[in-house]
């Protein structure tokens, strides 16, 4: 009885909604070539990720704006897919009367142009951190990052990306200061001082720390007024959100998200990346 009443109310609601407008304008956003015949197309509840199950049994991943993010082989027995949150998926296998629960983590492409780096330019492994100078968790991870760089001096490069959170009132001005210091080749000196004083940041404190870092203060002041630095920060925020950054610090190792902030987790990802590249190089030589 309750279900019937609910359906009746739903029908009335839908009917009344349809009467509000005589027409619906449709604006084509973009066309996406799937490259395969789709068996099913679905998306996460928040619309941030789109999944396409192909007739061949592959699952193709796309961002909300239709950007291709990767493919994995689900198998020919998979007849349907159901998203469960942002990074989990149910694979339905009707004929086998089974379902598989899988966790997904796409390998993302991150631009490093114009970002401060530490380590060899040609390092086979790139660590990218999205950070906030007023974030206590970011400050705590600084010693860990230094430990990782010391352990892999020739294999790892660190790239810093700004992701100032709205809850931290001084995070943006600190981010601008960091990029201004980078123009004098002193980003990492100021980086360490900012995180050592993350609880005390203010306009006056940041200026004081810049002096301690040995910056030319006239050049520093001019650089901080450059609107391009704010544009760069906004671009890094947008990029971070696009690849799923929601808080700080968020860390990627060659595009793979670090599951937890520990030396063990770093070791596992870095060594897996080095092994992957060794196998790839071996196959390349064999093919020749």
N, C-alpha and C positions, 0 to 999 in steps of 0.2 A: 504494500500500500504506500509506504514512504517512498519507495523507488518510483512508483507511478506518479506520485505527486511531484517529485523532483523533476522527472522528465517533462511533465506538463508545464511546470514553471520554466524549465529550460527552453521548451518550444516557444512559449509566450515571449521569453526574453529575446530569443533569436529573432522571432518574427517582428517584434517591436523594434529591434535594432536595425533590421533590414528596411524598415519603413522610414528610418531617419533620413537616409540619403537615397536619391534616385539612381545615382551612378557612383562608381568608384574609379578614381583616376589611378592608373598604373604607370609607374616610372621605371623603366628598365635600368638596373644598376650595372650589370655586366653579364656577359655570357662566358661560361666556363666549359672548356673542352675536357671531358672526363677521360678520354683516351681508351675507354672500355665501355661495354654495355652494362648499365647499372641494374642490379636486381633490387636494391633498396637504397633510398636516400633518407637519412635522418639527421638530427642534430641534438646537441645537449640542451637542457632546459633553458639555459641562459643564452643560447644561440651563438656562443663563442666558438664552437667547433662543429663542423659538418662532417658526417661519415657517409661514404658511398661503398656499399657492398656490390662487387661486380659479379657477373655470372661465372667468372673464372675462380671465384672464392677469395679474391683479394679485398682488403679494406683500405680505401684511400681516404686520407685525412686532409681537410681544408679548414682554413680560418673562416671567421664570420663573413669576411669580404671576398671569399672565394679563392684565397691564395693557397696553392698546393703546399702541404706540409710533410707528406711522406706516405708510404704504403707498407703494409705488412700482409703476409700470406696467412689468411685464416683457414683455408682449406676448402675443398669442394663439398664437404659435408655440412658446412655452415649455410643455413637457410635464412637466417635473419639476425639482426643486430639491434641491441637496445642500450643506449647510453645510460650510465649510472654515475652521475656527477661529472666533474670535469675530465678526469683521467682514468675512468674505469668503463669497461664495456662488457656486456653480456653477449656471448656468441651462442646463438640458438642452433641446435642440430636436431631437427624434427624426426628424421628417420631413425636416428640412433637413440632418440628419447633422452638426450643429454643437453646440458648447457655448460659453457665454460665462462668463468669470470676472469677477466684479464685486466691488468693495469697497463696504461699506456704513458709513454713519455717521449714525444717526438724530439728528434734532434733538430735544433733550431739554428737558423743562420743569423748571426749578429754582426752588425757593422762595427768595425773598430777604428774607422777613419776619424782622426782628430782626437781620439781618446788617449789619456796618459797610459803609458805602458812601462813595465818593469821586467827585465829579462831579455834574452836574445830575440832579435826580430824574427829569426828563422826557426824558432823553437817549434817542435812538432806538436806540442800541446799548448793550447791557449786557455787560460782561466779568465773568464769574464765575471766581474762582480758588479751587481747593481747595488749601490750603497747610498747611505744618508749620513752626513757628518754629525748629526745630532742623535743618532740611533745607538742605544747602549749595546745592542746585540752586534752591531757593526763594529763598534769599538773593541768588543771582546774577541772578534775574529781576526783582528790585525796580527797578533802574535802567531796565530795558526797559519796565516798566509805566509808570513816570513819563514816559518818552519818548513812549509812545503817548498818554497822557492829555494831554500838552503839545501833541501834534500834532492832537488832536481835542477841544479844550476844551469845545465845545458839543454834540458828537455822542456822547460816550462816558461811561459811568458804570462804575466798578469796584466789584465786590461781593466781599467777603472771606468765605470759608467755611473753617472749621477741619477739617483732616483729619490729626490727629496720628498718626504712625506708631508702632507698638509698639516698634520698634527704638530710638526716641529717648526716653530716660527722662524728659527734662524738657519734652517737647513739650506734654503735656497741661497741666501747671501754667502753661506760657507761654500756652497757648490760653485758659485761665481768666483769666489776668492781662489778656490783650488784651480780652476781653469786659467785664471789670471796668473797664478804662480807658475803654471805649466808653460806659459809663454816665455818665462825666464829660466826654464829648465829646472825649476825647484818645486814641482808639484808634490813629490813624495816627501820632501822635507816638511812642507806645510801640512800634507795629509796626516803625517804622524802626530804633529802638534795639535791639529784640530781634534783628532780622535782622543788624544791624551787629555783634552780639555772639553770633551763633548757636553759635559754638564754646565759649563760656564760660558758657552758661546754667546756673543753679542757683537754688534758692530765694532765697539771699542776693543773687545777681546780679540777678534779676528785680526784687526789692524796690528795689535801688539804681537800676535803670533807670527804675522807676516814679517815683522821686523826681526823677530827671533830667528826666522828661517833664512835671513840674509837677503831679503828681496830689495830691489831698487824701488822705494816706496812711491816715487813719482810715476814710474812706469806702471807699477801695480795699481795705483789709483786710476790712471787713464784706462787701463785694461778692464777694470771692474765696471767702467761706464760703457763699455762696448756692448751694444745690444746683441751682437752675434753670439756672445757667451750665453745669454739667456735663451736665445733661439736654440743653441746646441743642447742646453739642459732640457728644454721642452721637447726637442726631438728625441732625446734619450728616454725621457718619460714615456712618450708615445710608443717608442720601440719596445720598451720594457713591458708595457701593458699588452701590446700586440702578441708577445711571446709568452704571456702568462705570469709576468711578475706582479705580485700583489703586495709584497712587503719586503723589508730589507733585514739582513743582506740576502739576496738571491744570487746563487753562484752557478755558473755553467762551465763544464770542462769539455772543450771541443763541441759545444752546442748541447751537451747532455747535462741536465740539471743535477746538481749535487744533492743526494737524498738527505744527508745530514751533515752538520758542520763538525767534522772530526778528521783527524789525520788518517784514520783507517779508511774512511769514505773517499778521501782524496787519493790515497794510495791505490785503491781498487779501480777508480775511474782512470787515473793517469796510466797505471800499468796496463789496463785493458786497451787504452788508446795506443800505447806504444806497441803492444802486441799486435793490434789490428794493422798498424802501419807496417810492421815487419812482415806480416803475412801478405799484405798487399804488394809490398816491394818484391817479395819472393815470387809471387805469381807473375808480376810484371817481367822479371828476368826469365822465368820459365817460358812465358809466351814469346819472348824474343828468340 
